[in-house]
């Protein structure tokens, strides 16, 4: 059963069409990949789902609710959390304080003690406990990515959107990330949608892959099917950069 259904979504920036009648579905408990060249509309779709951008038409149905008819601040309360392509943290706040921002989206006022407990547990899960009282400023980029992931997880989402989680990671770290994403699905009972240029990661963890090009969906299928699709090979996978 589809937990997330994007139905005929179009988004324009001025006269430019960033998303053109895009549809995709993600079953509950699945890991989905979203790939395509730079400028294909991948992050734009994430921004539409989470209401940072307004769609010109279409629906985004999550667990039976059209998120495009929901107030933006209610999207995370509905169970949708995300990370960002460019890390968005408060540099002068401690790691714990940054994670608490995610907890505050669902805890009632004066829930600080419970929030700190959950933040500590999440940091421990991601092996970040030793940094709990450190300011975010100055920490390595890969560590900042994990802190942002902790902030998303502590909101207790059902759907987790990961925007280029492998950015800035070396080969060994990318392999560890793939294992982590699989564990997250199991341990947190998550449905996951990943935007990523690292093909080995996407193809290794995804149940199904969706491909965008110039704002249009050009392919969808298992990783094996997508890798053989001639439109995908021409648009993205067939160039020298993809083979590197």
N, C-alpha and C positions, 0 to 999 in steps of 0.2 A: 504494500500500500504506500502511495506517495505521501511523504511528510511535507515535501516542498514541491510546488508546481508553479513554474513561471510560464505564464500564458500570454503569448502574443505581445510582449513588451516592446515598446518603441520609446526611445529617448533621443531628443535632439538638443544640440548645443548651437543656438543660433540657427543657421541654415544647414548645419552639418548633422547628419544622422549618425549617432554613436551606437545605438542599438536599433535594429530594424526587424520588428515582428519576431522577436526571439522567444522560443518556448523550450523548456526542458523540465524534467521531473527527476526527483531524487527520492528513492524509497527509504523508509525508516530503517536505520541501522546500516545504511550503505555508506561507502566512501566514493564520492564522485570527483572526477578531475575536470577542470575547465582550462583549456589551453588555447593558444592562438598567438599570432605575431604581436609585437608591440602595437598598441593602438587598436586592437581588435574589438575592445569593449568589455574585457573581462572584469577589470576593477570597476568600471561603470556599472556593470550588472550587480556587483556586490553593493555598490553605493545605492542602487535603486532598491535592492532587497532590504537594506537597513535604513532606508528613508533619508540618507544624506542627499540623494538626488530625487527629483520628482519625475516619474514616468509620464510621457505624453499620452500613452494608452496601454491597455493590457491589465493583467492581474498578477499578483504574487500571492499565492495561496499557501499558507503555512498552517498545517493541522486544522484545515477547514476555515481559516480566517484569512481574509484578504488584507495583507499588510499595507497595501496602498491606501486602504481606507482606515488605517489605524494611526493614531498619533505617533510621531517618531519615537518618543521616549518609551512608548509601550512595546516597541519591537523587541527590546532586550528582555522585558518582563514576560513577553510571550514565549521566550525560550530561544532567541536567536542571538548569538554572540560572534564577535569577529576579531581578527587581528588586521593590521594594516601593512601595505607594501612598504611604506616609510614609517618606521616605528613612531608611535604617538604616546609618549610618556611624560610625566612631570619631572623634569631633571633634578629639581631641588628637593623633591619628596623622597623618602626612603622607599626601598623596594616594597616593604610591607604596606606602606601608605598607598603606593600605586596600585597594588593588588586590591586593597580595600575599596578602591573606587568601583571595582566590579561587584563586590559584595553589597555595596550600598544601593545598588539598583533594585534589590529585592528585599533587603532587611528593613524592618520598621525602625523609626527613630529610637535611639538608645540601644540599638543592637550591636554596639561597638564590640563588646566582649565576644559575642558569637562570631562576628565578622572576623576578628583577629584570630580566633581559633581556626576558622575555616581557611583564612589566608595562610596561616602557619602550616596547616596540613597540605595545602596546595603547593606551597613553596617546597615543602619536604618531598612531595611526590615528584617534583621537577628538579630536585637536587639543587635548590637555591637557598636553603635555610641559612647557610653561612653568610649570605648577603642581605639578610632580612633588614638590618638596620643601616645598611649602606645607602647613600643617595644614589639615584639612578645615573646621575651625570658621571661620565668617565668610564662606565662599564663597557666591556666589549660588545660589539653589535650583536653577535650571536646570543649573548646573555640577555641583552635588551629584548630580543625577540622572545625569549623564554619568559621573561617577566610579563610581557604583553599577553602571552599565552596563558600565564597564571591568572592574570586579570580577567580574561575571558572565561576561564574554567570556573572561577569562584562565583560567577553569576549563575552557575548551575544550568547551562544551556541544554537544549535538546538538539539544536543544530549549530554546528561550529563552522564558521567561514574562515579559511586560512588564506591570506593574500600573500603569496610568495614567501612561505615560511623558510625556504632554503636559501634565501638571499644572504650572501656574505659567509656561507658555511663552506668548509672544505669537504673533500670527498668522504672522509670518515664520519664527519658530523652529519652529512646528508643521509648516510646509511642509518645512523642512530636516530635521525629524525623520522625516517620511514618506520622504524620499529616503534618509536614513541607514538606515532599517529595510530598505528594498529592497536596499541595498548590503550590509548585514549578512547577509542571506539568501544572497546570491551569494558574497561574499568568505569567509564563515565556514562556508558550506554548512549553514545553519541551517534548522530548522523553528521557526516563531514563533507564539505565541498571545498576543494583546493584549487586555487589559481597558482600556477607554477610554470616556470620555463625549464626547470630541470626535468627532462623527459624520463630519466631512469626512475626518479622518485614518483612521478605521476603514474607511470605505467606499472610500477611495482606495487603501489598501494591501492589503486582505484579499482572499483568494481565495474564502473562505466566511465567513459570519457566523453566530454562534450567539447566541440571545437568551434571557435568563433573566428571569423575573418571579415574585416571591415564592417563589424557590427551585425553580421548575419551568422546564424548557425549553419555550418557547412557539413558537419558530420557528427555522428553519435554512435557509440557502441562499446563493446569490450575493448580493453587496450589492444588486443591482438587485431581486432577488426579495424580500429582507427589507424593503427600503424600501417595497414595495407591499403587504406583508402586513397585513391589517386588525387582527390581534391585536397586532402590533408598533406600528402607528400608535396604537392605543388605549392601549397600556401605556406607550409611551415616546416615539415619534417625533412623535406628533400634537399634543403640548402646546406652549404658547408657548415654554417653555424650550428645547425641541428645535429650534424654528424660529429661535431667536435666533442 
